[in-house]
Amino acid sequence: METENGSHQFTIKGCSLAKGMSPGRYIQSDVFSVNGYDWVIYFYPDGKNPEENSTYVSVSLFIALASDSSDIRALFELTLMDQSGRGRHKVRSHFDRALEGGPYTLKYKGSMW
């Protein structure tokens, strides 16, 4: 099995100004490629679903397959960094999963996690 590593930095200028856009509205990264597959990151400053936002403060971050492909297996880590650049705050990592849990499978173009 062949493994490919890659990374992408998605900078959102004026991130605090994006709060209040309303749940379900997002800011999208540029499309980037890793191992011949295209990916995109979606940032929802008020959460993806209205019901999430009503219960607690919510920010949603997703990575999505942007290629016309199916059953792509991937491990990934999404992090947020504060404006000062001094802090890294992990959002979600598949690298924390038990090895037997394996990578996440994205089933089709537009699949996101």
C-alpha positions as CSV (number, residue, x, y, z in Angstrom):
1,M,0.0,0.0,0.0
2,E,1.4,3.4,-1.0
3,T,1.2,6.3,1.5
4,E,1.5,10.0,0.6
5,N,1.8,12.9,3.1
6,G,0.8,16.4,2.5
7,S,-0.3,19.6,4.3
8,H,-2.3,22.7,3.6
9,Q,-2.4,26.0,5.5
10,F,-5.8,27.8,5.3
11,T,-5.6,31.4,6.6
12,I,-8.7,33.3,7.5
13,K,-8.1,37.0,7.9
14,G,-10.5,38.7,10.3
15,C,-11.8,35.4,11.6
16,S,-13.5,37.0,14.6
17,L,-15.5,39.2,12.1
18,A,-16.9,36.0,10.5
19,K,-18.8,35.2,13.7
20,G,-22.5,36.1,13.2
21,M,-22.6,34.9,9.5
22,S,-25.3,32.4,10.7
23,P,-25.2,28.7,11.0
24,G,-24.6,26.8,7.8
25,R,-22.7,29.6,6.1
26,Y,-19.0,28.8,5.5
27,I,-15.7,30.1,4.3
28,Q,-13.9,27.8,1.9
29,S,-10.2,27.2,1.4
30,D,-8.6,27.0,-2.0
31,V,-8.6,23.5,-3.5
32,F,-5.3,21.7,-2.8
33,S,-3.9,18.4,-4.0
34,V,-2.3,15.5,-2.1
35,N,-1.3,12.4,-4.0
36,G,-3.3,13.3,-7.1
37,Y,-6.6,13.9,-5.1
38,D,-8.1,17.4,-4.7
39,W,-9.3,18.5,-1.2
40,V,-11.0,21.6,0.3
41,I,-11.5,22.8,3.8
42,Y,-14.8,24.3,5.0
43,F,-14.9,26.6,8.1
44,Y,-18.3,27.3,9.6
45,P,-17.8,30.2,12.1
46,D,-21.3,29.7,13.6
47,G,-21.5,25.9,13.2
48,K,-22.8,23.9,10.3
49,N,-26.3,23.3,11.8
50,P,-28.6,25.7,13.6
51,E,-29.4,23.2,16.3
52,E,-25.6,23.0,17.2
53,N,-25.4,26.7,17.7
54,S,-28.4,27.0,20.0
55,T,-26.9,24.6,22.6
56,Y,-23.3,25.9,22.8
57,V,-20.8,28.0,21.1
58,S,-19.9,26.1,18.0
59,V,-17.3,26.4,15.2
60,S,-17.2,23.6,12.6
61,L,-14.3,22.6,10.5
62,F,-14.5,20.0,7.7
63,I,-12.1,18.5,5.1
64,A,-13.8,17.4,1.9
65,L,-12.8,15.4,-1.1
66,A,-13.0,17.6,-4.2
67,S,-12.0,15.0,-6.8
68,D,-14.3,12.8,-8.8
69,S,-13.1,9.7,-6.9
70,S,-14.6,7.1,-4.5
71,D,-13.5,5.2,-1.5
72,I,-10.4,7.3,-0.8
73,R,-8.8,6.3,2.5
74,A,-7.2,9.1,4.5
75,L,-5.8,10.0,7.9
76,F,-5.8,13.7,8.7
77,E,-5.4,16.3,11.4
78,L,-7.2,19.6,11.5
79,T,-5.8,22.3,13.8
80,L,-6.6,26.0,14.6
81,M,-3.9,28.5,15.4
82,D,-4.5,31.7,17.2
83,Q,-3.7,35.1,15.6
84,S,-0.5,35.5,17.6
85,G,0.9,32.3,16.2
86,R,1.8,31.1,19.7
87,G,-0.9,28.5,20.2
88,R,-2.0,25.4,18.3
89,H,-5.4,24.0,19.3
90,K,-6.1,20.6,17.9
91,V,-9.6,20.2,16.5
92,R,-9.7,16.6,15.3
93,S,-7.1,14.0,14.4
94,H,-7.5,10.6,12.9
95,F,-3.9,9.9,14.0
96,D,-5.3,9.4,17.6
97,R,-7.4,6.4,16.4
98,A,-6.3,2.9,17.3
99,L,-4.4,1.3,14.4
100,E,-7.1,-1.4,13.9
101,G,-9.7,1.5,13.4
102,G,-7.9,2.3,10.2
103,P,-8.2,5.5,8.1
104,Y,-11.4,7.3,7.3
105,T,-13.0,6.4,3.9
106,L,-14.4,9.2,1.8
107,K,-17.0,7.6,-0.4
108,Y,-17.5,10.2,-3.2
109,K,-16.8,13.7,-4.4
110,G,-18.1,16.1,-1.7
111,S,-17.7,13.6,1.1
112,M,-16.5,15.5,4.2
113,W,-15.4,14.8,7.7
